[in-house]
Each structure stands twice: as C-alpha cells, then as structure tokens.
Amino acid sequence: MRTSESAAKNGNDRLTPYLTGLMVLLCFATFSEGFDFFCMSLVINSLATGFHVEIDNVFKLVVAGVNCGAVAGFFVTRLADRFGRRPIFLISFIAFNVCGLLTAFSPNLYYYLALQFLAKMFLVTEFGIAVVMVSEEFPAARRGTFVAILQVAGALGGGAALFASSVVMPAWGWRGMYWVGAIPLAVVPVIVFYVRETGHFEQVRASGAGMRRSLMHIWSTPSRRNVVVVGALWFLAYLCYAGVIYAWPTFAEVERGWDVQRVGTRVAVAFALGMLGYIVAGMMMDLIGRRATGVLFFLGSAASLIWCFSAHEPYMVPAIATAMFFIFALLPICSTYNSELFPTEQRADAAAWCNYLFGRPAQVAAPVVIGMIEGIGPAARTLAIGPFLAIFVVLFLLPETKGIKLDKVN
C-alpha cells in the first residue's frame, strides 16, 4: 500500500503537491457534512406534505431518529485506529453518498429514516477521519489553519444547500436535493486512487505499538471530570444549534407563510453573514480569553434564538442572521476547550466522547422537544435553556485556558 510522506511525520512545513490534492479531496467530505445538515432542515415540511404525516411526527420520528446515526458514528470512527484511516474513510465516503442517493427514492417515511440514519452514521465518520488525517499529515505549524479550512468547506456546503433549494425544490421537490447531494460520487475513483494511508498510522503500526485503546480508558484517568464538563458544554451548544438549523426554515414556512424559494434565498444570506461568527469568536478567544468569549456568545445565542423564533417581517432575516452569527461561534469555542483540557494521548478519544456521545444526542433531543410542544416557535424558544445553562458551566466549571501550552496539559 502506498503511504504518504506527511509533513507532520517529517517535521517540516513544506506543503507537497500530494497534500494540496488531499486537502481538496477531504474538503469534499466536509462540504457534504454541511450540505446534509441544512438539506434535512429544508425538506422537513415537504416530507410531512409528501408522506401525509403531521409535521410534529417528522420532528419526533425522523429528525431525532436520523441524528441517532451521528451518535452511532462514534463506534465506526474508532475502527480507523484498527484498520487504518484510508479504508474507513473510503468506505464511509462511498456509503454516505450511496445512502443519500437511495434516499431520493424512499417510498415512505420509514425508508427515509433508515437510509438517513445510515447516511448520518457514515457522514460523521468521514468528517471525523478527515480531521484526523489533516492533523496527522499536514505541517504542525499550520495544522490549525488546515483544520479550519475543513470547517469552512462544511459551512460552504450548508450555503450550497440553501442556494440549491430555491432552484431544485420547486422543480423536483425534496427528492431533488438528495440527487444533487450525491454529486460527490463522481470523485470516488479519484479518491480511491489518490488518497494514501497516513504516514503517522503506518509508522505506529510498523513499530508494533498498539493503536487500539480501551473504549473506557479515559474514565480511569483524571481527565474523566473534564469529559463530563466539556461533554455537557457540547450538549448545551448543540441543543441551541440544532434548534435553529433544523426548525427555523420550517418555522418560516409554516408559521410565517414563506415559500421554499424565499426560505432558501433569505436563509442563505443570513448564513453568509453568520459565518463571521467563526472568525470573531476565534479572535475574541485570543484577545479576552475563552471564558469571557464563551459567556458572551452563549448569552447571545440564547437571546437571538428567542428573537428569531418570535420575529415577524421585516425583522426575520436580521434575527436569523444574528442567531447564526452566535450559534456558529459556539462550535470553535467548544472545540478549543476540547483541545486544551486534555493531554495529547487522550485528545482524540476525548473529542469522540465529548462531541459524539455526549454532545450529539442534543441533536436528537432538540427535534423531539419541538415535536412535543404545540407551535414550532414556542417549542424552539424553550431550547434557549441550553445556552443559558452553558453560561454557568463556563463560569463555574471550566478554567481559563488562554495561552496554555498543550504539551503541558496533564
């Protein structure tokens, strides 16, 4: 098997032509993650109409059920430590896109649920392994930049879904969104022949060192407290994030009378403005610290969530743009704590536990709550409790980690 000569392995900062190509291909995976996330939020109302079910049941059964696949992705991702990054990434990339394409032919809501559960499981896996491959292959001095590029590609995928919906859904309905979402299948031959195993994985495997660690190992270390605290922070952040992303387009259609074209174009504009939250939060964390930034953005997320699910014209677009600005910023804030509170040998496991197993269930809980309470707006506004509680987690349970040396974390 061909292996890469990674910059990280060789200890240099040179970006080789192979790594440039690898970055482009990995961005296809993270682009798909963003497209899929927003695609589901845009088709909820159409699913209810097309399959003749109550919209509350779509939230409770489908959106919640599909997001259980994100939790299941934790176990698939761990296979990359046993069999290698390349094979699990390839299988997940192909399986996700095939499941997405088959979703377009779902005869009923249960087929849709089953296929999207599998798609979400493989999607989370390919995204997680893409981040691992970048961390292991790219120059250490610029590693954060390249990981950020993956996140930006995901954000662009979300924007693409929003713009595509205004053209695709009026012509082909919700099924058309999944036909468009399967376009990355065209690059499968390129990925199969181009992507190599990471040099780091091959080096460790050749040395005979064990790549597998007990699933429960981290719970026998002093880090177990931080797993619970950071996991709680992820859960409370995702509660707000999922509420806005999944429910607001449907809220605009059902309770404010917008058509699907209007939703797609207006939310796309709000999305583009909201992406500034990634940049502003990063700058503020380095300027005033993690805790102060966390408090400000969690408070802003709670307030803007309530506003965007209460607003009428002409304030709906400013309200959703403000909400996206604050909720997008929650992801780098949580990721930073996840990186800085755990030693190197536990960092990957900690991210999996905190984000996948503790955090992602909020993406199941949020649509269940919305489906149980009458009225999308009133139901979604209750999710503001998440970021409000997160403020207390940041203030009383998390330390300030600004400027911390990662090799000193113990």
Secondary structure, DSSP 8 states (H G I E B T S, - for coil): --B---HHHHT-----HHHHHHHHHHHHHHHHHHHHHHHHHHHHHHHHHHTT--HHHIIIIIIHHHHHHHHHHHHHHTTHHHH-HHHHHHHHHHHHHHHHHHHTT-SSHHHHHHHHHHHHHHHHHHHHHHHHHHHHHS-GGGHHHHHHHHHHHHHHHHHHHHHHHHHHHHHHHHHHHHHHHTGGGGGHHHHHHH--B-HHHHHHHHHT------TTGGGGSTTHHHHHHHHHHHHHHHHHHHHHHHHHHHHHHHTT---HHHHHHHHHHHHHHHTHHHHHHHHHHHHH-HHHHHHHHHHHHHHHHHHHTT--TTSHHHHHHHHHHHHHHHHHHHHHHHHHSS-GGGHHHHHIIIIIIIITHHHHHHHHHHHHSSSHHHHHHGGGHHHHHHHHHHHHH----TT--GGG--
